[in-house]
């Protein structure tokens, strides 16, 4: 899949699969050049496909069925710093296999997807040698917001306050 992405000019040399107990749930590959979507990395594409397979009623799962598939609530893992006692299961119990080590965006998605493990073929140095280098992002994330390469600042916190209050006060809130 990684080679196919390059040969067809869809994107970089990246392919991924998500599996559970040796069975492949979803496959994906880099499609940035095919779609023009900078988030169409192999890992993101594969996570989206896995969720679509596991949530047949998406995108609007009825509230009475949210505790099925990836939205099933599970207790937070022992030792977790999570402030909530339970979260949606997402892709727990599954692993992702990737042709290259994930960059910052994809690694964040992997955390949010709650995958159990990441296995990759090429490391960050090998990936960098192909022209895909995320080192500057890792460095930038360690800087204070005021010193980042992209201007980052809080703007009108009052605009989000009502929505946030609505979320935290919701009695039937389903934590993701």
C-alpha positions as CSV (number, residue, x, y, z in Angstrom):
1,X,0.0,0.0,0.0
2,X,2.9,2.4,0.8
3,X,4.5,1.8,-2.6
4,X,1.1,2.1,-4.4
5,X,0.6,5.5,-2.8
6,X,4.0,6.6,-4.3
7,X,3.5,5.0,-7.7
8,X,0.1,6.5,-8.2
9,X,1.2,9.9,-6.9
10,X,-1.4,9.8,-4.1
11,X,1.1,10.8,-1.4
12,X,4.2,9.7,0.5
13,X,5.4,6.1,1.1
14,X,3.0,5.4,3.9
15,X,0.5,2.6,4.4
16,X,-1.2,1.3,7.6
17,X,-3.4,-1.5,8.9
18,X,-5.3,-1.8,12.1
19,X,-5.7,-5.4,13.4
20,X,-7.1,-7.3,16.3
21,X,-5.8,-10.7,17.2
22,X,-4.1,-11.0,13.7
23,X,-7.3,-10.1,11.8
24,X,-7.2,-6.9,9.8
25,X,-10.0,-4.5,10.6
26,X,-9.0,-1.7,8.2
27,X,-6.3,-0.6,5.7
28,X,-5.2,2.8,4.6
29,X,-2.6,4.7,2.8
30,X,-1.4,8.2,2.3
31,X,-3.7,10.1,0.0
32,X,-2.7,13.7,0.6
33,X,-1.9,14.4,-3.1
34,X,-4.9,12.5,-4.3
35,X,-7.4,14.5,-2.1
36,X,-5.6,17.7,-1.3
37,X,-6.4,17.0,2.3
38,X,-3.3,17.5,4.5
39,X,-4.8,15.2,7.1
40,X,-5.1,12.3,4.7
41,X,-2.2,10.4,6.2
42,X,-2.2,6.6,6.2
43,X,-2.8,6.4,10.0
44,X,-5.7,8.8,9.9
45,X,-7.3,7.2,6.9
46,X,-7.0,3.8,8.5
47,X,-8.5,5.0,11.8
48,X,-11.4,6.5,9.9
49,X,-12.0,3.2,8.0
50,X,-11.8,1.1,11.2
51,X,-14.3,3.3,12.9
52,X,-16.6,3.1,9.9
53,X,-16.4,-0.7,9.9
54,X,-17.1,-0.9,13.6
55,X,-19.8,1.7,13.8
56,X,-22.3,0.6,11.1
57,X,-24.8,3.2,12.1
58,X,-22.4,6.2,12.0
59,X,-22.4,9.1,11.6
60,X,-25.5,9.3,13.8
61,X,-25.5,6.5,16.3
62,X,-28.7,6.8,18.3
63,X,-28.2,7.7,22.0
64,X,-29.6,4.4,23.2
65,X,-26.9,2.6,21.1
66,X,-23.9,4.6,22.1
67,X,-22.6,1.9,24.4
68,X,-22.0,-0.4,21.5
69,X,-19.0,-0.5,19.1
70,X,-16.3,2.2,19.7
71,X,-18.5,4.3,21.9
72,X,-19.0,1.7,24.6
73,X,-17.9,3.2,28.0
74,X,-15.1,1.4,29.7
75,X,-13.4,2.2,33.1
76,X,-10.3,4.3,32.9
77,X,-7.1,2.2,33.1
78,X,-5.5,1.8,36.5
79,X,-2.9,4.5,37.1
80,X,-4.5,6.8,34.5
81,X,-4.4,10.6,35.1
82,X,-7.8,10.9,33.3
83,X,-10.2,13.1,35.3
84,X,-13.2,11.0,34.3
85,X,-13.9,7.5,35.6
86,X,-14.8,6.1,32.2
87,X,-14.3,6.9,28.5
88,X,-15.5,5.6,25.2
89,X,-13.6,2.4,24.2
90,X,-12.8,3.6,20.7
91,X,-10.2,1.2,19.2
92,X,-9.0,-0.4,22.4
93,X,-7.9,-4.0,21.8
94,X,-6.4,-3.3,18.4
95,X,-3.0,-2.4,17.1
96,X,-1.8,-0.3,14.2
97,X,1.0,-1.4,11.8
98,X,2.6,1.4,9.7
99,X,5.3,1.6,7.1
100,X,6.9,4.6,8.9
101,X,7.0,5.9,12.5
102,X,4.0,8.2,13.0
103,X,4.4,12.0,13.1
104,X,2.8,14.3,15.7
105,X,-0.7,14.5,14.1
106,X,-1.0,10.8,13.6
107,X,0.4,9.9,17.0
108,X,-2.2,12.2,18.5
109,X,-4.9,10.5,16.6
110,X,-3.5,7.1,17.7
111,X,-3.7,8.3,21.4
112,X,-7.3,9.5,20.9
113,X,-8.2,6.3,19.1
114,X,-6.9,4.4,22.2
115,X,-5.0,1.8,20.1
116,X,-3.1,-0.7,22.2
117,X,0.1,-0.6,20.2
118,X,2.0,1.0,17.3
119,X,4.3,-1.0,15.2
120,X,6.3,0.6,12.4
121,X,8.8,-0.4,9.8
122,X,10.9,2.7,9.1
123,X,12.0,5.0,11.9
124,X,11.8,8.8,12.0
125,X,15.4,9.2,10.6
126,X,14.5,7.0,7.6
127,X,11.3,9.0,7.1
128,X,13.2,12.2,7.2
129,X,15.6,11.0,4.5
130,X,12.6,10.8,2.1
131,X,11.8,14.5,2.7
132,X,9.1,14.0,5.4
133,X,10.6,15.5,8.5
134,X,8.4,16.4,11.5
135,X,11.3,17.3,13.8
136,X,10.5,21.0,13.7
137,X,7.0,20.3,15.0
138,X,8.2,18.2,17.9
139,X,10.6,21.1,18.7
140,X,7.8,23.8,18.3
141,X,5.5,21.9,20.7
142,X,8.0,22.3,23.5
143,X,8.0,26.1,23.2
144,X,5.6,28.5,25.0
145,X,2.7,29.5,22.8
146,X,4.1,33.0,22.3
147,X,7.3,31.5,20.8
148,X,5.8,29.1,18.2
149,X,6.3,29.4,14.5
150,X,2.6,29.9,14.0
151,X,0.9,32.6,16.0
152,X,-1.1,30.9,18.7
153,X,-3.2,32.9,21.2
154,X,-6.4,32.7,23.1
155,X,-9.1,34.9,21.6
156,X,-12.4,35.7,23.4
157,X,-12.7,32.9,26.0
158,X,-16.3,34.1,26.6
159,X,-17.2,32.7,23.2
160,X,-16.5,29.1,24.3
161,X,-17.7,29.4,27.9
162,X,-21.4,28.8,27.1
163,X,-20.7,25.7,25.0
164,X,-18.3,24.3,27.6
165,X,-20.8,24.9,30.4
166,X,-23.4,23.1,28.4
167,X,-21.1,20.2,28.0
168,X,-19.9,19.9,31.6
169,X,-23.5,20.3,32.9
170,X,-25.1,17.8,30.6
171,X,-26.6,15.0,32.7
172,X,-26.5,12.3,30.0
173,X,-23.1,13.3,28.7
174,X,-21.2,10.5,26.9
175,X,-17.5,11.0,27.4
176,X,-15.4,10.3,24.4
